[in-house]
Structures are given as C-alpha cells and as structure tokens.
Amino acid sequence: MTKFSITLALLNMLAFSNVKSLNIFEFSLIGVGVGLVYDQYYDSSLSKENTYQNKVDVVSRFENSRQINVNKNYFNNLPIQQKLMIIETLNYN
C-alpha cells in the first residue's frame, strides 16, 4: 500500500499546469521508435541472401550430383537384364 501511495504522490507532483500537445511519455515513445528504426536501417549483421534460398541451393546441388548419365549407345548395347537394373535404379531414386 505504501508503494501505491508513493507512486500516486509522484504522479501528482509531476502534473504540469499547462497542457502540451505531446507529453513526456509520448516524447519517450518517439525517441525509442526513432532509435529502433535507426538501428534496423543501419543493421549490417544480416546478409543480403535469404537463408531459405541457401538451403534450396544446397538441396538442388545435392540432387544434381546424384543424377546418373548413361550414354545412349552404351545403354543400347547392354543386355536386357542390365537395362532393367539401370531403369529400376533410376526409378528408385
């Protein structure tokens, strides 16, 4: 109860006789807002590339490295069992 009465007394003493368009609370909010905007605008800790795009690039490079290229002439000269094994391997991945 004493904290409440002390707070009430302080607020009563801070009451100004003339009314201004912006009070001290609003000035402090403007100051904090300007500080946050300034900090975010000049923040150089973030890179220009998106993290999600980097992940997509890694996955696509991995998938491209797993591609199997078989020459058409080599494939045509294989026995049917090996052709089927290659097709099965390609369809499995």
N, C-alpha and C positions, 0 to 999 in steps of 0.2 A: 504494500500500500504506500510505503514511503517513496518507492521508485516512481510510482504513478503521480504522486503529488509533486515530486521534484521535476518530473517531466512537464507536468501541467504548469508549474511556475516558470520554467524556462521558456516554454512556448508563449506564455502570457507576456514575459518580458521582451520577447523577440517581435511582438506585434508592432508593426510600424503604423504611424499615424496617417501617412499619405499612401495612397494606393498607386502602384506602378503596374504597367501593362504586363511585365514579366517579373515574377518574384525570384527569390534566390534559388528555390527548388528548380524552377524552370531553367534558370541560367545554368545550374549544375548539370541538368539533363542535356542541355545543348552542348556544354563543354565535353561531357562524356561521349556524346554521339559524334561530335567532330573528331575527338581523339580516336574512336573506333574506326570511323571511316578513313581517317588518315593512315592508321595502322594497316588496314586491309588494302588500301590502294597502293601503298609502297611496300607491301609484303613480298619479299623475293625468295621466300623459303619454298614456294611451290614451283614445280617445273611447268613448262607450257604443254607437255604431253600428258594426256589423260592416262591414269593408271589402268583403266579398263581397256583402252586401246593397246597398251603394252602387253596385257595378258592375252588379248586376241592375237597379237602378232606372234607371241611365243607359241601359242597353240597351233596357229597356221603354219609356222616354220616346222613344228614337230610333225604335223600331218604331211607336209610336203616332203620331209625327209624319209617318211615311211612309204612313199609311192614306189611301186615296182614297175620298171620299164622293161618290157620284153620286145625285142626286135621281131617284126612280123615274119621275116624269113626264117628266123630261128624257131619261132613258135610253130610255123607250118611244117617244119621238118621234124618236129618231136613226135614220138609215139602218142597214141591216144590217151594212155594212162597218165603220162606226164602232163599232157594238155589239161586233162581233167583235174590233176593235182594243182596246177597253176590257177585254174579257174576257181577251184574250191578255196585256195588260199586268198585270192583276190576278193571273193565274196565274203569270206570270213572276217576280213578286216573291214 
